[in-house]
Amino acid sequence: MSPASTVVTSAAGLRLPALAGRLDARWFQILFLASFLLLGAVARDFALTPLQVLLTFAAALGTQAAWQWALRLPTRGGWAGYLSAIVSSFGISILVRADSWWVHPLLAALAMSSKYVLRAGPEGCRSHVLNPANLAAFAAWAWLPGAWLSPGQWGSSSLAALWFLALGGLVTRRIGRWDVSLAFLGAWAALLAGRLVWLGYAWDPGAAMWLQQIGNGAVLLFAFFMISDPMTTPQDRAARIGYAIGVAVAAFVWQWVLYRPHGLIVVLFWASWLVPLINRWRPRARFAW
């Protein structure tokens, strides 16, 4: 191999990581969530129609565009201003099921509007209060007739769990929120293990039950793409680690002590209202994509 070709090869080898480093982390989220929506539609037979998915994306992107142009935001003319709407659309399509065609676009419009209407926090880290996909999931469960959540449709396939961890870890590292994901998963795993020990389960089948509960696709989706949202978690590292552990404990009580459904979705919805107060207590500069 000639020296010139060596230089070209080396430059090409370095260029790809450099390009990946400059890409917005939300592109990785989109790739990952799209693959899981496709997996669910093809392999798991999601009760979701193409029309519902299409209307979800149309409503989310349309609502995002309307707000951005109405407020004359600098991102209104480029793709960067619409990546969050695409991510939220995938989340809504994955989590929400409905008997009617209008539920998904209504939730998408509500979720994207919440980013501009429900804003709080001190100067320097003021942001929207609720994660859009979390708001849509909560609204589907609590407020809309004929709508429900279907969070466990991936089962506990080890390959699916590894795929979640691989891309989920990449995204949370890129956005500086790996600490939230790991703190939540560690607390959630410890609580579930403690419950099985308290109930007197032997190693077999206790270990298998624990792996099924902690490796469920919905738990990993929540850990890597919902509670780790850099805009709706505390900006201070110590505060957000405590926040993640607190959400895990409260969700465990809701789901395994009170025996109520959708503990993670419900608790995150209510806990999100505390984040602006936490940011006032421990102010830090707001995350920027």
Residue pairs with C-beta under 8 A, 6 or more apart in sequence:
1 9
24 80
24 83
24 289
25 171
25 174
25 175
25 289
26 83
26 84
26 86
26 87
26 289
27 83
28 167
28 170
28 171
28 174
29 87
29 90
29 171
29 225
30 83
30 86
30 87
30 90
31 167
32 167
32 168
32 171
32 225
33 87
33 90
33 91
33 94
33 225
34 90
35 163
36 94
36 154
36 163
36 164
36 217
36 221
37 46
37 53
37 90
37 93
37 94
39 154
39 160
40 46
40 48
40 94
40 153
40 154
41 48
44 153
44 154
44 155
46 97
46 150
46 153
47 97
47 150
48 93
48 97
49 101
51 101
52 93
52 98
52 101
52 103
52 104
53 89
53 93
53 104
55 101
55 102
55 104
55 105
55 108
56 89
56 92
56 93
56 104
56 105
56 107
56 108
57 86
57 89
57 108
58 105
59 104
59 105
59 106
59 108
59 109
59 112
60 85
60 86
60 88
60 89
60 92
60 108
60 109
60 111
60 112
61 82
61 85
61 86
61 89
62 109
63 85
63 108
63 109
63 112
63 113
64 81
64 82
64 84
64 85
64 112
65 76
65 82
67 73
67 112
67 113
67 115
67 116
68 75
68 76
68 81
69 76
71 116
73 81
75 81
80 289
83 289
84 115
84 132
85 112
87 133
87 225
88 108
88 111
88 112
88 132
88 133
88 136
89 108
91 132
91 133
91 136
91 137
91 221
91 225
91 226
92 104
92 107
92 108
92 111
92 133
92 136
92 137
93 104
94 221
95 133
95 136
95 137
95 140
95 149
95 150
95 151
95 218
95 221
95 265
96 103
96 104
96 107
96 136
96 137
96 140
96 147
96 148
96 149
96 150
97 147
97 148
97 149
97 150
98 104
98 140
98 144
98 146
98 147
98 148
99 146
99 147
100 146
100 147
103 140
103 144
103 146
103 147
106 144
107 136
107 139
107 140
107 144
107 147
108 136
110 135
110 136
110 139
111 132
111 133
111 135
111 136
112 132
114 128
114 129
114 130
114 132
114 135
115 128
115 132
116 128
118 128
118 129
118 130
119 126
119 127
119 128
119 129
120 126
120 127
120 129
120 276
121 127
121 275
121 276
121 279
121 280
121 286
122 276
122 279
122 280
122 283
124 283
124 284
124 285
124 286
125 235
125 279
125 283
125 284
125 285
125 286
126 276
126 286
127 231
127 232
127 286
128 231
128 232
129 232
129 272
129 273
129 275
129 276
130 232
130 269
130 272
131 226
131 227
131 229
131 231
131 232
131 268
131 272
133 225
133 226
134 226
134 232
134 265
134 268
134 269
134 272
135 269
137 149
137 262
137 265
138 265
138 266
138 269
140 147
140 148
140 149
141 147
141 148
141 149
141 261
141 262
141 265
141 266
142 266
149 261
149 262
149 265
151 216
151 217
151 218
151 221
151 262
151 265
152 216
152 217
152 218
153 217
154 160
154 216
154 217
154 218
155 216
155 217
156 211
156 212
156 215
156 216
156 217
158 215
160 217
161 215
161 217
161 220
164 217
164 220
164 221
164 224
165 220
167 224
168 181
168 220
168 223
168 224
168 225
169 178
169 181
169 224
171 224
171 225
171 228
172 178
172 180
172 181
172 224
172 228
175 228
175 230
175 287
176 230
176 287
177 228
177 229
177 230
177 233
177 240
178 228
179 237
179 240
179 241
179 244
180 227
180 228
180 233
180 240
180 241
180 243
180 244
181 223
181 224
181 227
181 228
181 244
183 240
183 241
183 244
183 245
183 248
184 222
184 223
184 227
184 244
184 245
184 247
184 248
185 214
185 219
185 220
185 223
187 244
187 245
187 248
187 249
188 214
188 219
188 223
188 248
188 251
188 252
189 210
189 214
191 248
191 249
191 252
191 256
192 210
192 213
192 214
192 252
192 256
193 210
195 252
195 256
196 206
196 209
196 210
197 206
201 209
213 219
218 264
219 264
222 264
222 265
222 268
226 264
226 268
227 233
227 244
227 247
227 264
227 268
230 287
231 286
231 287
232 272
232 275
233 240
233 243
233 244
233 275
234 240
234 243
234 275
234 278
234 279
234 282
235 279
235 282
235 283
235 284
235 285
235 286
235 287
236 278
236 279
236 282
236 283
236 284
238 282
239 278
239 281
239 282
243 271
243 274
243 275
243 278
246 271
247 264
247 267
247 268
247 271
250 263
250 267
250 271
251 263
251 264
251 266
251 267
251 268
252 263
253 263
254 260
254 263
254 266
254 267
255 261
255 262
255 263
255 264
256 263
260 266
